[in-house]
Amino acid sequence: MSNKVHVKTGDTVVLLTGKYEYKYTDKKDRRTGKVLEVSPKEGKVIVEGFNMITKHVKPTAMGQAGSIVKAEAPIYACKVQLVCPKCGKPTRVGHVVEDGKKLRVCKKCGKSFE
């Protein structure tokens, strides 16, 4: 498996497959989420508000109650697509070298993400 991931921590993404996928929702109802964590080794990302699971937490101290906690689970990076901050559309990422720096650019409008 490749160790490259097309999204970075802090990017805004939409889901391409699954419960909140992009193509079956109206533009106004489209759910976007912020990438909280990226794991390139596994090829997965954790997105805020997507793929919620419930975890049963045991009490750690005497007299403390156990609880059920909702948390985000990792999803494959290939199932999310980056949203351009300039044009607001889901897009693929292109790369351009300017002043010796490699920049990520939107394939639809051509603006830089940085």
C-alpha positions in Angstrom: 0.0 0.0 0.0 1.2 3.5 -0.8 2.3 5.8 2.0 1.1 9.0 0.3 -2.3 10.5 1.2 -3.8 13.4 -0.8 -5.3 15.2 2.3 -3.6 16.8 5.2 -4.7 17.5 8.8 -7.0 20.5 8.8 -8.4 20.1 5.3 -12.1 20.2 4.6 -13.4 17.1 2.8 -16.6 15.4 1.6 -17.4 11.7 1.8 -17.7 9.9 -1.6 -19.2 6.7 -0.3 -21.2 5.6 2.7 -23.9 7.1 4.8 -23.2 10.8 4.1 -21.9 10.4 0.5 -21.7 13.5 -1.7 -23.4 12.5 -4.9 -26.8 11.7 -3.4 -27.3 14.9 -1.4 -28.2 18.4 -2.5 -25.5 21.0 -2.5 -27.0 22.8 0.5 -27.4 19.5 2.4 -23.8 18.4 1.6 -21.9 17.4 4.8 -18.4 18.4 5.0 -15.9 17.6 7.7 -12.5 18.6 8.9 -9.6 16.1 8.8 -8.5 15.6 12.4 -5.8 13.0 11.9 -4.0 11.3 8.9 -2.4 7.9 9.0 -0.4 7.5 5.8 0.9 4.0 6.8 -2.6 2.6 6.9 -4.0 5.0 4.2 -6.7 6.2 6.6 -8.0 9.5 7.9 -10.2 10.5 10.8 -12.8 13.1 9.8 -14.8 15.2 12.3 -18.4 14.0 12.5 -18.1 11.1 10.1 -18.1 7.3 10.8 -19.1 7.7 14.5 -18.8 4.7 16.7 -19.8 4.0 20.3 -17.1 2.9 22.7 -17.8 1.3 26.1 -15.4 2.8 28.6 -14.6 1.0 31.8 -14.2 2.9 35.0 -10.6 3.7 35.7 -10.8 4.7 39.4 -12.7 3.2 42.3 -16.2 4.6 42.6 -16.2 6.0 39.0 -18.9 5.0 36.7 -18.4 3.5 33.3 -19.8 5.2 30.2 -20.6 5.0 26.5 -18.6 7.5 24.4 -19.2 8.5 20.8 -16.0 8.8 18.8 -14.9 9.1 15.1 -13.4 6.0 13.6 -10.8 6.0 10.7 -12.0 5.7 7.1 -9.9 5.1 4.0 -8.5 8.2 2.4 -9.7 7.2 -1.0 -13.3 7.6 0.1 -12.9 11.3 0.8 -12.4 14.2 -1.6 -10.9 17.6 -0.8 -13.1 20.7 -0.9 -11.5 23.8 -2.5 -11.7 26.7 0.0 -11.8 29.2 -3.0 -14.5 27.7 -5.2 -16.2 25.5 -2.6 -16.4 22.4 -4.9 -15.1 18.9 -4.2 -11.9 18.5 -6.4 -8.8 16.5 -7.0 -5.4 17.9 -6.1 -2.8 19.0 -8.5 0.8 20.0 -7.8 2.6 23.1 -9.1 6.2 24.2 -8.2 6.5 27.9 -7.6 9.6 29.6 -6.1 11.1 26.2 -5.3 8.0 25.2 -3.3 5.6 22.4 -4.3 2.1 23.7 -3.9 -1.2 21.9 -3.9 -3.7 23.4 -6.4 -7.4 22.9 -7.2 -7.9 21.0 -10.5 -11.2 23.0 -11.1 -10.3 26.6 -10.5 -6.5 26.4 -10.4 -6.1 28.3 -7.0 -3.6 27.2 -4.4 -4.7 25.5 -1.2 -1.9 27.1 0.9 
